[in-house]
Amino acid sequence: MGTLLKSYQPLLPLRFIPIPNSVWTSRLTRVIFSKSKLCGGRCFSSVKQSPPLIDEKNSGGEGVENRKAELWLYNTMSRQKEVFKPKVDGRVGMYVCGVTAYDLSHIGHARVYVYFDVLYRYLRHLGYEVNYVRNFTDVDDKIIARANELGEDPINLSRRYCQEFNVDMTYLHCLPPSVEPRVSDHMPHIIDMIKQIIDNDCAYVIEGDVYFSVDKFPDYGRLSGRKVEDNRAGERVAVDSRKKNPADFALWKTAKKGEPFWDSPWGPGRPGWHIECSAMSAAYLGYTFDIHGGGMDLVFPHHENEIAQSCAACKWSNISYWIHNGFVTIDSEKMSKSLGNFFTIRQVIDIYHPLALRVFLIGTHYRSPINYSAVQLESASDRAFYIYQTLRDCQKAVGKDDMTKKDSVPPHILDCINKFYNDFLTSMLDDLHTPVVLAALSDPLKTINDLLHTRKGKKQELRLESLAALEKVIREVLMILGLMPASYSEALLQLREKALKRSNLTEDQILQKIEERNMARKNKEYEKSDAIRKDLAAVGITLMDSPDGTTWRPSIPLALQEQDAAT
């Protein structure tokens, strides 16, 4: 970039993705600034004050009934689980910090957005109208450094990786948020908020740079539990001798040669990282909303600084629940691009089905660290195959007749269904314990297999009705977890293709091995037969014998099973 890029214009319009039947998002069509005198200064909000957008009398009894259940969420601010109570009955405002788009996203990112997708889906299941805002940071030091390295325009580079990120989210079955704002489209909001902070005597200008004064915010450190004196310059806080306090952080950075900049009252420059999310969350959700989330690494300094900025701009700023997920680790060390110990989402889903990765990610409670390993992914893939194989066989047995309209199933089947659904509700209401839900799938899946394959099950009264009812309740839960494929058969085919890729074998080669084994068995060469089976099992291919012949399915490679047993 040989010349300065003066007064960048937004490259893309705001992207509004309406939630079906959402009154909230249909009204959210523009950002309105209020010049009212608030907080000792000015305070802007995203929308004009209006009556509640949900009429409970006409919103459907099921959603209102679901909302009576008490959802408990862990709040980082209070360091305990709290009953979720939205500020406006029936509506939830949720902001999740998005990626800094300068490269392909890794599975640490996947964990963040898969978890908040599950929360988003579950809140909607409970009957809430959710305004889910997830931003893109497309103006940042890392983006500029990468663009200079590649000889690209920073905004164009970031735009490309924003698109790649959305491709990854589609693979992982993450629903699109209500809106995905980009920093480069929101400079007026950011500049206006910085003005408010300066007007409220919480920031100062030095030679075109604007710094937030942490000494002016007595509650600084309340979210993270850190004290200002603990924040040594150079550790996540830029060193600058001009600052009044070494912990002060940049709201606006003066332009440097070769970098994109925007005009401002303090001269050409660009925003600091933290102010971006404060401005965009206020633009779409106002200064008070329900949930602000992200990875645990954002607690300090990012979210701590967001709180300080937002409260300095508007003393009424208040977010009810701060929610953070744990890290993905490799050998007990956090996965991150800066450490170079990461796997991109693309690398993982090249050899594992995206839904297997999703099973892996929600197989550990979201606040606990999750250790990335081949055996864990193989186990998740094996679990996904078992789930979809069972449901495909069930669907095939039931056929095209709609058995779910039948009024009754045997009492023990009804007990199985009720127990599973109650386990689902209890676990999800308790801070979204998705691992317990995945474990609870075992009983109804086993019941389906008993009905399909055992002599006793095949003779059971109302067998097809039972199968249909069991498949229906499992399907509903899989939808809420984001684990429902377009079709069971398609998912099984894709899982088999990924297993072939990991084993470095083709379908024809496996069929040839099966034929060689059949011949060895016919000739009573049992050692050779066993060796063929064991060689295939070693690379994750299990042979299954039946009266109809021998077939194969993916499995956990023997070496990984032994490794897992040893640990």
N, C-alpha and C positions, 0 to 999 in steps of 0.2 A: 504494500500500500504506500505509494510514493507521495500521495497528497492527503491532506486531512479530509475526512468525510463529514462535511459540515451539515449540521441539522438533519440527521437521519430521519427519514420518513418510514412509517410502518410498512413492512413488506407484505404483511398478510393482515386481513381484517380480523377482528375478534371472532373467535370460533365458538359459537353457541351450539351446544348439542342438547336438544331438549329431551328430558326424560319423558317417556310415554305418559300421557294423561297428567302431566305436571303443570299445575296452574302457575307454580312458582317460576319455572323457567320460561313459560310463555310470556310472563310479564317482564322478565329480566332482559330487556332489549337495549338498554343504554345506561350510561353512567351519568348521574346527575350530581352536580356539586351544590352544596348548601353553604351560603355565606353567612349563616347565622352565627352570632357571637356565643361561643361555647368555650368551656375549659380555660377561661382567661385569654382566649384567642379564638382562632377559627377552627372549625371542625367540619370535615366533609363526610358525607355518607353515600352509600351506593345507590340507594333508591329513596324516593319520598316516603314519608311515614304513611302507612296505609293500614286498614284493618286486617286482621288475620286472613290469609288467602285460602284457608281450608274451612269449609262449612261442615262441621261434624254431622249435622243432620242429614247431609246429602253425600257424605264421603264414603259411605259403605260401612256397614256394621262390623265387618271382619277386621278392618284396619284399626278401628277405634278399640275393639275388643283386644286385639294383639297388643296395643299400646298400654293396656292395663298391667301387662307383665312388667316386673321390675328388672331392667337391664342394669347390671353393675359394670362399670368401667374403671380401670386403674388410672388415676389422675396423677401425673408426675408432679404437679404443683403441690398437692396435699400429701403425696406419697402413700396413698391408700386407695382402695376401691370405693367408689361412690355410686349411689343410684343415679342413673341418667335421667335428668329432667331438662328438656329443652326450654329455651327462653320463651318461645312461642309454642303453644300446644299444637302438636301435629306437624310442626315444621322443624327441620334441622339444617343449620348452616355448618358446613365442614370445609376447612381449608387444609390441604396437605401440600407441603413444600415439594416441588417437582425437581427434576434433574437440571443440572448445569450441562447444557447440551454441547459437548465438544468431542464426544467419542461414543462408541456403542456402549449401552448400559450393561452392567454386570449383575450377577444374581443377588448381590446385596441390594441393588435397586429393586430387583424383582420382588424381594421379600417385603419391602416397604409397600409397594403398590398392590401386591396380591393381598396383603393383610387389610389395607384400607378398602380394597375392593370388596372383601368379605364383609367388612363393617358396613359399607355402603349398601350392599345387597341385603344384609340382615336388618338394617334400619328400615329399608323399604318393605321388607317382609313384615316388620312390625307395624306397618301402616303409616310411616312418616313420609312426608314430602321432603326430599333431601336436595339441598342446593350444594353440590359437591364441586369445589373449586380446586384445581391442581395446576400450578403454574409451570411455565418454562423459564429458566434463567438463560437468556440469550445475550446478555451483556455481562462479561466477567473477565477477570485477569486470565483465567485458564483458557477461555475461549480465544482471547486475543493472542496468547502465546502459541496455541495450537494453529491458529490461522496464519500467523507469521511463519511458523515452521513449514506449513504446507503451501504458503503463498496464496492464500484465499482471503476473500472478504470475510471478516468475522461474523457478520450477520447472516450471510449466505451459508457459511459453514454450520452455524448453529441451527439455522432453519432446516438444513439437510438432516442433522442428527435428531432434531425434534420429530421429523417424519419417521426416521428409523425407530425412535423410541415408541411411537404409536404403533408401528408394525409389531414390535415386541409385545406390547400390551395386548394386541389383538390375538397373537399366538397364545398368550397366557390366559385368555378368556377374561381379561379385565374390562369391565364396562367403561365406556367413555364418560368422563366427568361431565357435569352440567356445563362447565366452561373451562377453557385452558388458556388463560391469559399469558402473554409474553411481555417481558420487561420492555422491549423496544417499542411496544405499542402503548406504553403507559407512562411516558416521561412527564406529561402534564400532571398526572396524579402524584408522581414521586416528587417533582419540584414543589408542588403545592404543599405536600406534607412537610417537606424540609422547611419551607417558609413558616409553617405553623410552629414547628419545633423551635426555630430561631426566635419567632415572635414571642413564644412562651419562655424565652430565656433559658433554654436547655441545650443550645448548640452555639457554636461560634465559628467565625470565618477567618481563615488564615491564607492569604495569597491565593484565593480561588478555591481552596479546599474547605469543606465544612465538616466539623467534628461534633459528635454528640458528647456532652459533658456528663460523665457518669456520676460526678459529685452532685449534680442537680437532681438525681433520681435516687432517693434514699433506699428504695426497695430493690435496687440492682443486686442481683444474685439470688433472689428469692426462689426462682425456679430450679436453679442448679445447686443451690446450697453453697455456692462459692462466695468468698469475700472479695471486695475490690482489691485489697492489698495482695491477694493471691494471684492476681492476673498480671504476671510479669510480662513486660514488653518483649516481643519476639516470639511468644508462645501463643499463637493464634491471634495476636494483637500486633499490628504493624508498629515498628519502631519509628518514632518521629519526635525529635527533640522539641519541636514547636508545640506539641500538645501540652495542655494544662495538666493532664493526668495521663500517665503512660497507658492506662486502660481505656482512654477515650477512643472511639472508633469512627471511621469515616462514613459520613452521609453522602458526601459529594466529593469526587476526585477531579482535580483540574486536568485538562486535556494534555496528553503527551503526544509527541510527534509520531505519526503513523497509526494512531488509534482512533476509533470512532468517537465522536463527541456530539453533544447536544448543547444548544444555547441555554443559558440559565442566568438568573440575576447575579450569580457569582462568577460569571464567565463561562466559557465553553468547558465541558467536562462530561462526566458520566457518573451514575450513582454508585454508591457502595453496595455490597451484596445484601446487607441486612434490611436496608430501607425498602428494597424492592418488594419483599413479601408483605411488609407492613402496609405499603400503599395499595398493593393489589388486593389483599384481603379486605381492607377497608372499602375499596371501590366496589366490590361485589357482595360483601356480607355486612358492611357497616363496621363500626368500632366494637360492637358487642355481638358475639355469636357463640356457637356451642362448642365446636371441636376444632382444635388445631393440632395437626399431627405431623409425624416424620420419623426418621430414624433416630436412635438414641444419641448418635453423634451430633445431632442438631440442638440438643438441650443447651449446650454452651459451645460457642458464643451466640449462635444464630438466633435461637428462640429467646434467649435471655435478652439479647439486644432488640429483638422485635417488640418484646413487652415494654422495654424502656422507651423506645421510639413512639410506639402507639399511645402509651400513656402520656408522654410528653406532648404529643399532638392533640390529644383529647383525654382529659382526666377521667372521662366516663368509660374509657376503653376497658373492656372486660371479656375474657374468653373463659368459658366455664370449665372445659376439660382439655388438658394437655396430654396427648397420648403419643407414646414413643415405642417403637419396636426394637428388639434386640438385634445384635449384629449377626451376620453370617461369618463364621470363622473358618480358617484353614490352619490346622495344627495349633488351635487355641489362639490364633492371632486374627484380628479383624481383617476381613477382606476389603481391600480398597485399591483404587488406581494408584494412589501415591506410594503405596508399599509394593506395587507390582505383583501382588499375589492374588490376582482376580481371574475369574472366568466370565466372559461375556455371556449374556443370555443366548446369543446366537451360537456360541461354541457348545453350550450345553444342549440346546434343542436340536443341534445337528445330529446328535447321537441318541438323545432321549426325547420321548414325546413331551410336548409342552405341558400336557396335563399330568404327566408323571412328575415333572418339575414342580408343578403346583401342589400335588400331593405331598411331595417332599417338604415344601415350604410351610404348608399348614399342618404338617405332621408334628410340629413342635409348637408349643404355646408361643404366641407372638412376642412376649416380653423376655423369653429365654434365648440365650445364644443358640445358634444352630450350626453344627460343624459339617462343612461340606466334605463329602467323601464319595467315592465310587460305590461303596457298598450301600450307603444310604440312598443314593439315587437308583441303584438296581432294585433295592427293596421297595421303593416307591413305585417304580415301573412295574414290578411284579404284582404289587397291590392293585394298581390301576387295571392291569390285564385281568386279574381275578374278578374285580368288580364288573367290568364291562362284559367279560365272557359270561358271567352268571346272568346278568341282565339281558344280554342278547339271547341266551338259551331260553330264558323265561319268556321273552317277547315272542320268540319263535314258537314256543309251545302254546301260548295263548292265541296266537294268530291275529287276524284282523278284527275279530269280534270284540266289541267294547264290553268287557266283563266288569269294568269298574262301576257300571250302573246297577249291578246286582246289589240287593240290599243287605245280604248277610254272608259272612264267612264263619268257619268254625271258631268257637271260643278261644282255642289255644292260638290260632292265627291272629285273632283280634288282640289277644294279650301281647303277642310278639310285636305287632304293629304299634300298639299303644306304648309299650315299654320303650321301643326304639324312639318314637317321636317325643316322649317325655324326656328321655336321656338327651336327645338333641336340644330340646328347649332349655332344660336345666343347664346344660353345658354352655350353650351359647349365651344365655343370660348371665352366666358367671364369667364375665370378662372374655367372652369369645374363646372358650376352650375347645378349639377345633380338633386337637388330638383325641379328645374323649369321643367326639362325634365320629371320627374315622374308626376308632376302635369299636364303637357301638354298632357300626355297620355289619360286624361279623355275624351277629345272631340272625337278622333277617336274610342275609345272603346264604347262610348255612341252611336256613329253613327252605329257601328257594331250591337249593341244590338237593335237599332231601326229597322235596316234592317232585323234582325232575328225574332223579336218578335212583332212588331206593325203591325196593319192592313195596314197602309199606306206604311210602309217599305217593306212588303212582295209583294206589288204590284209595286214597283219601277222598272223602266226600267233599264236594265243592272245590276240587283241586285247582281248576282253571281260574275260578273266582279268587281263590286264595293267592295264586301266583300274580294275578293282575293287581290285586290290592297291595301286595308286598312291593311289586315293581313301582307302583304309583307313589308310595310314600318315600321310597328310596330316591326316586327321580326328583321329587320335590326338594329333598334335602340336598341332593347333588346340585340342583339349580342354585340354591342359596349359597353353597360353597364355591360355585363357579366351576364345578367339575362335570357338568353335563355336556357330552359331546354332541355334535350334529346328529350322529347315529352311532350306536354301539358297534355295528359291523365296521364302519369306517375307522373308528378309533382302534379296534382290534387289528385291522389291517396295517394301520400306521405303526402301532406298537411292535408288530412282527417285523416290519421293514426296518425300524430302528434297531431291533435286536440283531437282525442279519448284518447290519452295518457294524455294530459293535463286535460281532463274532468274526468279521471278515469272511463270511460265507454267503453263498447265494442259495436261494430256494432249491434250485436244481441240485446243488452239491449236497444239501441235506437229504433230499429225496434219494439221491444216489447212495448215501450212507445208510438210509433206512433199508434200501433194497439189498445192500451188502449184508446188513445185519439179519434181514429176513432169511437170506441164503445161508448164513452161518448157523442160524438157529435150526433151519431145516436139515443141515448137515451135522447137527449136534456139536458144532464148534462153539461151545458156550463161552469160552475164554475170549474168543474173537468178538462174539456178540456183545459181551459185557464191556470189552475195551472200546467198541464203537460208541456204545451208550455213554461211557465215562468220558471219552474224548469230546463228545458233543456237550455233555453237561459242564465240562471244564470251561467252555466258552459261552455258557448261558443258553444252551438249547436242550430242553428236556423232551425225551421221547415218551409217548403215552400209548400203551397197547390196549386195544379193545377188540371185541368180536368183529368189528368192522374193519380192523386193520390198525396200523401204527400212524399216528400223527405227531406233530411237534408243537411246542409252545415255548415262549421266552421264559427264562428263569434266571435266578441269581447264579452267576458262575461259581463253581465249586470252590475255587481258590478264595474268592471273596467271602463265601459262607464260612469257610474254615478260619479266615482272618477275623471275621466278625465274632465267631464263637470263642476265639482265643482272647479277644479283648473284652 
